[in-house]
């Protein structure tokens, strides 16, 4: 099953690359040193969604390609489609995101929100992920990066793993994860960057009983 899923993902990346090549001057691999050749080079990126909105995402699409669904404060756990982007970023790059969350589904089960989003600058990409972040108030951000949220080189330093993003915010923590421990700062880093072995937990020593009794007097 895993091999079949990986093969499908690879085929989607290749298909997206071919689509971009067909819509540009063509992917000419004969002379990659010229500016024209660099401008026509295409990179394939896996698409992954991130849900920071507080509402489940029933379905989302990237340029009309199905991207899957995302639970509340979840994401980054799987790939359903891929996108091809030019190796050299251009300021006119945009992407169309369509989605349906549970709020819209209650009103119109077939309805879709639509946002056309600017793709922020990226440099030196050879591959990676096209991240689609769903934020509160139906706002959308997208990023092309080989780094995951929480990594120091991820384009938006505020966005970390969606679950941890919620846990470190008291209002969100109390609503969605009451009773769960708030993660320490090092735990919000991607696993590859977390210290090993992990730091010892901070132990808070309660005041001696004699001091408590003295304070009552």
Backbone as numpy.savetxt, mean C-alpha at the origin, in Angstrom:
# Nx Ny Nz CAx CAy CAz Cx Cy Cz
-1.13 -24.56 -5.88 -1.95 -23.34 -5.88 -1.10 -22.10 -5.88
-0.05 -22.07 -5.05 0.84 -20.91 -5.01 1.55 -20.70 -6.34
1.98 -21.82 -6.98 2.65 -21.70 -8.27 1.71 -21.15 -9.32
0.43 -21.60 -9.28 -0.56 -21.10 -10.24 -0.80 -19.62 -10.05
-0.90 -19.17 -8.79 -1.11 -17.75 -8.49 0.08 -16.92 -8.95
1.30 -17.42 -8.72 2.50 -16.69 -9.13 2.57 -16.58 -10.65
2.18 -17.66 -11.35 2.20 -17.64 -12.81 1.20 -16.63 -13.35
0.00 -16.58 -12.73 -1.01 -15.61 -13.16 -0.52 -14.19 -12.96
0.13 -13.94 -11.82 0.65 -12.60 -11.54 1.70 -12.19 -12.56
2.60 -13.12 -12.91 3.64 -12.85 -13.90 3.02 -12.53 -15.25
2.00 -13.29 -15.61 1.34 -13.05 -16.89 0.67 -11.69 -16.92
0.10 -11.27 -15.78 -0.54 -9.95 -15.73 0.50 -8.85 -15.91
1.67 -9.01 -15.27 2.73 -8.02 -15.41 3.18 -7.92 -16.86
3.38 -9.08 -17.50 3.80 -9.08 -18.90 2.75 -8.46 -19.80
1.47 -8.76 -19.49 0.39 -8.21 -20.30 0.33 -6.69 -20.17
0.49 -6.19 -18.92 0.48 -4.74 -18.72 1.63 -4.08 -19.45
2.78 -4.73 -19.44 3.94 -4.19 -20.15 3.69 -4.11 -21.65
3.07 -5.15 -22.20 2.79 -5.16 -23.63 1.78 -4.07 -24.01
0.81 -3.83 -23.11 -0.17 -2.77 -23.38 0.49 -1.41 -23.45
1.40 -1.15 -22.51 2.08 0.15 -22.51 2.96 0.27 -23.75
3.64 -0.80 -24.11 4.50 -0.77 -25.29 3.69 -0.45 -26.55
2.50 -1.04 -26.63 1.69 -0.83 -27.82 1.18 0.59 -27.93
1.02 1.28 -26.77 0.48 2.63 -26.77 1.56 3.69 -26.87
2.83 3.30 -26.84 3.93 4.25 -26.96 4.64 4.04 -28.28
5.85 4.55 -28.39 6.58 4.43 -29.66 7.10 3.02 -29.89
6.84 2.10 -28.95 7.32 0.73 -29.09 8.49 0.49 -28.20
8.63 -0.73 -27.72 9.72 -1.06 -26.81 10.92 -1.51 -27.63
11.75 -0.60 -28.04 12.91 -0.90 -28.87 14.10 -1.18 -27.97
14.51 -2.43 -27.91 15.62 -2.82 -27.03 16.96 -2.74 -27.73
16.99 -2.24 -28.95 18.24 -2.22 -29.69 19.20 -1.15 -29.18
18.65 -0.01 -28.77 19.52 1.08 -28.32 18.94 1.66 -27.04
19.34 1.11 -25.90 18.80 1.53 -24.62 19.58 2.68 -24.02
20.62 3.16 -24.72 21.42 4.23 -24.18 20.88 5.61 -24.54
20.02 5.69 -25.56 19.48 6.98 -25.98 18.35 7.42 -25.07
18.12 8.74 -24.94 16.99 9.23 -24.14 15.66 8.71 -24.65
15.52 8.57 -25.98 14.26 8.08 -26.52 13.99 6.64 -26.07
15.06 5.83 -26.06 14.90 4.44 -25.64 14.55 4.36 -24.17
15.20 5.20 -23.34 14.90 5.20 -21.91 13.48 5.64 -21.65
13.00 6.61 -22.43 11.64 7.11 -22.23 10.59 6.07 -22.59
10.92 5.16 -23.51 9.95 4.15 -23.93 10.04 2.87 -23.12
11.03 2.76 -22.25 11.16 1.55 -21.43 10.01 1.48 -20.44
9.52 0.28 -20.21 8.37 0.08 -19.34 8.74 -0.88 -18.21
8.25 -0.58 -17.01 8.45 -1.47 -15.87 7.10 -2.02 -15.42
7.06 -3.28 -15.06 5.84 -3.91 -14.58 5.81 -3.93 -13.06
4.71 -3.49 -12.48 4.55 -3.44 -11.03 3.31 -4.20 -10.60
3.43 -4.98 -9.54 2.27 -5.62 -8.95 1.42 -4.57 -8.25
0.11 -4.75 -8.25 -0.81 -3.82 -7.61 -1.25 -4.39 -6.26
-1.12 -3.57 -5.22 -1.59 -3.98 -3.89 -2.33 -2.82 -3.25
-3.42 -3.14 -2.58 -4.24 -2.13 -1.92 -3.94 -2.02 -0.44
-4.15 -0.83 0.11 -3.96 -0.54 1.53 -5.19 0.21 2.01
-5.82 -0.30 3.06 -7.07 0.32 3.52 -6.88 1.00 4.87
-6.81 2.34 4.84 -6.72 3.14 6.05 -8.04 3.88 6.32
-9.09 3.53 5.61 -10.31 4.33 5.61 -11.26 4.03 6.76
-11.12 2.86 7.39 -12.06 2.49 8.44 -13.31 1.81 7.92
-13.40 1.60 6.60 -14.55 0.94 5.97 -14.04 -0.14 5.02
-14.59 -1.35 5.07 -14.14 -2.41 4.15 -14.32 -2.00 2.69
-13.35 -2.38 1.86 -13.42 -2.13 0.42 -13.84 -3.44 -0.25
-15.05 -3.45 -0.82 -15.56 -4.67 -1.42 -14.87 -5.03 -2.72
-14.49 -4.01 -3.48 -13.81 -4.25 -4.75 -13.14 -2.95 -5.17
-11.99 -3.06 -5.85 -11.39 -1.87 -6.46 -10.74 -2.24 -7.77
-10.60 -1.23 -8.63 -10.06 -1.42 -9.96 -8.98 -0.36 -10.21
-7.95 -0.76 -10.93 -6.89 0.15 -11.36 -6.88 0.15 -12.87
-7.25 1.29 -13.44 -7.41 1.37 -14.91 -8.28 0.23 -15.43
-9.40 0.02 -14.71 -10.41 -0.99 -15.06 -9.94 -2.43 -14.90
-8.77 -2.64 -14.28 -8.30 -3.98 -13.97 -8.64 -4.29 -12.51
-9.28 -5.45 -12.29 -9.72 -5.82 -10.95 -8.53 -5.95 -9.99
-8.62 -5.23 -8.85 -7.53 -5.25 -7.89 -7.80 -6.07 -6.64
-9.04 -6.59 -6.48 -9.37 -7.40 -5.31 -10.23 -6.62 -4.33
-10.19 -7.05 -3.06 -10.92 -6.39 -1.99 -10.01 -6.28 -0.77
-10.36 -5.39 0.15 -9.49 -5.14 1.31 -10.34 -4.97 2.55
-10.02 -5.71 3.60 -10.71 -5.56 4.88 -10.31 -4.24 5.54
-11.02 -3.91 6.61 -10.72 -2.67 7.33 -9.31 -2.73 7.93
-8.54 -1.68 7.72 -7.16 -1.56 8.22 -6.35 -2.81 7.90
-6.36 -3.13 6.63 -5.60 -4.30 6.14 -5.03 -3.93 4.77
-4.33 -4.89 4.17 -3.80 -4.69 2.83 -2.36 -5.11 2.72
-1.88 -5.10 1.48 -0.50 -5.47 1.23 -0.24 -6.95 1.35
-1.32 -7.76 1.33 -1.12 -9.18 1.53 -1.29 -10.03 0.30
-1.55 -9.42 -0.85 -1.76 -10.23 -2.04 -1.88 -9.36 -3.28
-1.71 -9.99 -4.43 -1.73 -9.28 -5.71 -2.77 -9.89 -6.62
-3.64 -9.04 -7.19 -4.66 -9.53 -8.10 -4.43 -9.06 -9.52
-3.65 -8.01 -9.71 -3.40 -7.49 -11.05 -2.04 -6.80 -11.09
-1.72 -6.20 -12.22 -0.43 -5.53 -12.39 -0.63 -4.30 -13.27
0.36 -3.43 -13.27 0.30 -2.21 -14.07 1.68 -1.97 -14.68
1.69 -1.42 -15.89 2.95 -1.04 -16.51 3.12 0.46 -16.48
4.29 0.93 -16.06 4.59 2.36 -16.00 5.88 2.63 -16.76
6.01 3.82 -17.35 7.27 4.15 -18.01 8.41 4.22 -17.00
9.58 3.79 -17.38 10.73 3.80 -16.47 11.06 5.21 -16.02
10.85 6.19 -16.91 11.09 7.59 -16.57 9.76 8.25 -16.22
9.68 8.75 -14.99 8.46 9.43 -14.55 8.18 10.68 -15.37
6.91 10.94 -15.63 6.49 12.17 -16.30 5.42 12.85 -15.45
5.36 14.17 -15.44 4.38 14.87 -14.60 2.93 14.66 -15.03
2.71 14.14 -16.24 1.33 13.94 -16.70 0.80 12.53 -16.40
1.55 11.73 -15.68 1.13 10.36 -15.40 -0.05 10.34 -14.42
-1.10 9.65 -14.80 -2.28 9.54 -13.95 -2.78 8.10 -13.99
-3.64 7.78 -13.03 -4.24 6.46 -12.99 -5.68 6.62 -12.52
-6.57 5.78 -13.05 -7.98 5.83 -12.66 -8.28 4.72 -11.66
-8.73 5.12 -10.47 -9.09 4.16 -9.42 -10.60 4.16 -9.25
-11.19 2.99 -9.32 -12.62 2.81 -9.04 -12.76 1.84 -7.88
-13.73 2.09 -7.00 -13.91 1.19 -5.86 -15.31 1.29 -5.30
-15.66 0.27 -4.55 -16.95 0.22 -3.86 -16.70 -0.23 -2.43
-17.01 0.62 -1.47 -16.89 0.21 -0.07 -18.26 -0.18 0.47
-18.31 -0.57 1.73 -19.57 -1.05 2.30 -20.62 0.04 2.41
-20.17 1.28 2.57 -21.12 2.40 2.65 -21.84 2.57 1.32
-21.08 2.58 0.23 -21.69 2.72 -1.09 -22.53 1.49 -1.43
-22.06 0.31 -1.05 -22.80 -0.91 -1.37 -24.20 -0.89 -0.75
-24.32 -0.32 0.48 -25.62 -0.23 1.13 -26.59 0.66 0.36
-26.04 1.63 -0.38 -26.88 2.53 -1.16 -27.10 2.03 -2.58
-26.04 1.50 -3.16 -26.08 1.05 -4.55 -25.12 -0.12 -4.72
-25.62 -1.34 -4.68 -24.73 -2.53 -4.74 -23.85 -2.60 -5.98
-24.20 -1.89 -7.04 -23.39 -1.91 -8.26 -22.65 -0.60 -8.49
-22.79 0.35 -7.58 -22.16 1.64 -7.76 -20.65 1.59 -7.55
-19.97 2.57 -8.10 -18.51 2.69 -7.96 -18.13 4.15 -7.79
-17.24 4.40 -6.84 -16.59 5.70 -6.79 -15.49 5.71 -7.85
-15.18 6.89 -8.37 -14.11 7.02 -9.37 -13.25 8.23 -9.06
-11.94 8.02 -8.96 -10.98 9.10 -8.79 -9.87 8.94 -9.83
-9.51 10.03 -10.48 -8.32 10.05 -11.33 -7.20 10.67 -10.50
-6.14 9.91 -10.27 -5.11 10.28 -9.31 -3.77 10.50 -10.02
-3.09 11.58 -9.65 -1.73 11.81 -10.16 -0.77 10.79 -9.56
0.12 10.27 -10.37 1.15 9.35 -9.88 2.36 10.18 -9.47
2.73 10.17 -8.19 3.85 11.00 -7.74 5.19 10.53 -8.33
6.17 11.40 -8.25 7.48 11.13 -8.84 8.11 9.86 -8.26
8.73 9.10 -9.14 9.53 7.94 -8.74 10.80 7.96 -9.56
11.85 7.35 -9.02 13.14 7.32 -9.71 13.82 5.98 -9.50
14.51 5.52 -10.51 15.34 4.33 -10.39 14.58 3.03 -10.18
13.31 2.99 -10.54 12.53 1.76 -10.35 12.91 0.72 -11.39
13.13 -0.50 -10.93 13.34 -1.65 -11.81 12.23 -2.67 -11.65
11.36 -2.42 -10.71 10.26 -3.31 -10.37 9.72 -2.90 -9.03
8.77 -3.67 -8.50 8.23 -3.35 -7.19 6.73 -3.43 -7.18
6.11 -2.50 -6.46 4.66 -2.56 -6.22 4.04 -1.20 -6.54
2.86 -1.23 -7.11 2.05 -0.03 -7.26 1.02 -0.05 -6.13
1.26 0.78 -5.12 0.44 0.80 -3.91 -0.75 1.73 -4.10
-1.94 1.25 -3.75 -3.15 2.08 -3.80 -3.66 2.20 -2.36
-3.57 3.41 -1.80 -3.94 3.64 -0.40 -5.29 4.32 -0.32
-6.24 3.66 0.36 -7.57 4.23 0.58 -7.57 4.90 1.95
-7.81 6.21 1.96 -7.72 7.02 3.16 -9.12 7.46 3.59
-9.26 8.02 4.81 -10.58 8.53 5.25 -11.13 9.57 4.28
-12.45 9.73 4.31 -13.15 10.72 3.47 -12.98 10.43 1.99
-12.86 9.15 1.65 -12.80 8.72 0.24 -11.64 9.36 -0.53
-10.53 9.56 0.17 -9.33 10.08 -0.49 -8.44 8.91 -0.92
-7.71 9.12 -2.01 -6.86 8.07 -2.58 -5.45 8.62 -2.78
-4.46 7.80 -2.43 -3.08 8.09 -2.77 -2.50 6.86 -3.45
-1.61 7.07 -4.40 -0.94 5.95 -5.07 0.56 6.20 -5.03
1.32 5.10 -5.03 2.77 5.18 -4.97 3.36 4.03 -5.79
4.39 4.33 -6.56 5.17 3.30 -7.23 6.48 3.16 -6.46
6.68 2.02 -5.81 7.86 1.88 -4.95 8.18 0.41 -4.74
9.47 0.12 -4.56 9.88 -1.23 -4.20 9.88 -1.44 -2.69
9.54 -0.38 -1.95 9.52 -0.45 -0.49 8.08 -0.49 0.02
7.89 -1.17 1.15 6.56 -1.29 1.75 6.31 -0.15 2.72
5.03 0.14 3.02 4.72 1.17 4.02 5.42 0.88 5.34
6.00 1.91 5.93 6.76 1.76 7.16 8.25 1.76 6.94
8.67 1.45 5.71 10.09 1.49 5.39 10.55 2.95 5.31
11.75 3.27 5.80 12.22 4.67 5.75 12.22 5.27 4.35
12.31 4.43 3.31 12.35 4.96 1.95 11.00 4.87 1.23
9.95 4.48 1.96 8.62 4.52 1.35 8.24 5.98 1.12
7.59 6.32 0.00 7.36 7.73 -0.33 6.58 8.54 0.70
5.68 7.91 1.46 4.90 8.64 2.46 5.26 8.11 3.84
5.96 8.92 4.64 6.47 8.45 5.92 5.36 8.25 6.95
4.20 8.86 6.72 3.09 8.72 7.68 2.41 7.37 7.58
2.44 6.77 6.40 1.74 5.51 6.18 2.63 4.33 6.55
2.12 3.52 7.47 2.80 2.29 7.85 1.83 1.15 7.59
2.12 -0.04 8.08 1.18 -1.15 7.96 -0.20 -0.69 8.47
-1.27 -0.90 7.68 -2.58 -0.36 8.07 -3.05 -0.76 9.46
-2.83 -2.00 9.85 -3.26 -2.45 11.17 -2.51 -1.69 12.27
-1.20 -1.54 12.10 -0.41 -0.82 13.08 -0.74 0.67 13.06
-1.07 1.18 11.88 -1.51 2.57 11.73 -2.71 2.83 12.65
-3.62 1.88 12.71 -4.79 2.01 13.57 -4.44 1.82 15.04
-3.59 0.84 15.34 -3.28 0.52 16.73 -2.61 1.66 17.48
-1.82 2.48 16.78 -1.10 3.55 17.48 -1.93 4.84 17.57
-3.16 4.81 17.06 -4.06 5.95 17.17 -5.17 5.60 18.15
-5.21 6.25 19.31 -6.13 5.84 20.39 -7.58 5.68 19.95
-8.12 6.63 19.19 -9.53 6.54 18.80 -9.78 5.33 17.91
-8.87 5.10 16.94 -9.00 3.95 16.05 -8.78 2.64 16.82
-7.77 2.64 17.68 -7.47 1.46 18.49 -8.67 1.04 19.32
-9.30 2.00 20.00 -10.43 1.68 20.89 -11.65 1.21 20.11
-11.81 1.68 18.87 -12.98 1.31 18.07 -12.82 -0.06 17.41
-11.64 -0.32 16.85 -11.46 -1.54 16.04 -10.69 -2.65 16.75
-9.78 -2.28 17.66 -8.95 -3.29 18.32 -8.89 -3.05 19.83
-10.04 -2.94 20.51 -10.01 -2.69 21.95 -9.34 -3.85 22.70
-8.50 -3.50 23.64 -7.84 -4.53 24.43 -6.53 -5.01 23.85
-6.23 -4.69 22.58 -4.96 -5.12 22.00 -3.84 -4.19 22.42
-2.66 -4.75 22.53 -1.49 -3.98 22.92 -1.09 -3.01 21.82
-0.72 -1.80 22.23 -0.22 -0.81 21.27 1.22 -1.16 20.92
1.55 -1.29 19.64 2.92 -1.69 19.25 3.93 -0.60 19.58
5.15 -1.04 19.88 6.24 -0.08 20.07 6.72 0.41 18.71
7.49 1.49 18.73 7.90 2.12 17.47 8.63 1.15 16.55
9.53 0.32 17.11 10.30 -0.59 16.25 9.41 -1.65 15.61
8.25 -1.94 16.22 7.36 -2.95 15.68 6.58 -2.46 14.46
6.59 -1.16 14.21 5.91 -0.63 13.04 6.79 -0.68 11.79
8.03 -1.08 11.94 8.92 -1.22 10.80 8.61 -2.51 10.05
8.91 -2.57 8.73 8.80 -3.85 8.02 9.63 -4.92 8.74
9.20 -6.15 8.66 9.85 -7.24 9.39 11.35 -7.29 9.11
11.74 -7.04 7.85 13.16 -7.13 7.48 14.00 -6.09 8.21
13.38 -5.01 8.69 14.13 -3.95 9.35 14.01 -3.99 10.87
13.22 -4.90 11.39 13.06 -4.98 12.83 14.31 -5.57 13.48
14.71 -5.06 14.64 15.92 -5.58 15.30 15.76 -7.03 15.71
16.87 -7.76 15.61 16.87 -9.17 16.00 18.10 -9.44 16.86
17.91 -9.91 18.11 16.62 -10.15 18.75 15.91 -8.85 19.08
14.58 -8.89 19.27 13.84 -7.67 19.57 14.25 -7.10 20.93
14.13 -5.79 21.10 14.48 -5.17 22.38 13.60 -5.72 23.51
14.16 -5.75 24.69 13.39 -6.21 25.85 12.26 -5.23 26.13
11.08 -5.72 26.47 9.97 -4.81 26.77 10.28 -3.94 27.98
9.76 -2.75 27.94 9.95 -1.82 29.06 9.02 -2.22 30.20
9.60 -2.47 31.36 8.82 -2.89 32.53 8.60 -1.69 33.44
7.35 -1.40 33.70 7.01 -0.30 34.60 6.85 -0.85 36.01
7.70 -0.42 36.93 7.67 -0.92 38.31 6.70 -0.09 39.14
5.70 -0.73 39.74 4.75 0.02 40.56 5.44 0.56 41.81
4.95 1.65 42.38 5.57 2.22 43.58 5.44 1.26 44.77
6.40 1.28 45.69 6.31 0.41 46.88 5.03 0.67 47.65
4.56 -0.38 48.29 3.30 -0.28 49.02 3.39 0.74 50.14
4.56 0.86 50.77 4.73 1.80 51.87 4.52 3.23 51.39
5.04 3.55 50.15 4.88 4.89 49.61 3.42 5.19 49.34
2.70 4.19 48.84 1.28 4.38 48.57 0.53 4.68 49.85
0.84 3.93 50.90 0.15 4.15 52.17 0.50 5.51 52.74
1.81 5.93 52.55 2.23 7.22 53.06 1.55 8.35 52.34
1.32 8.17 51.05 0.69 9.23 50.27 -0.77 9.40 50.68
-1.40 8.31 51.13 -2.79 8.39 51.55 -2.93 9.19 52.85
-1.87 9.14 53.70 -1.90 9.90 54.96 -1.75 11.39 54.71
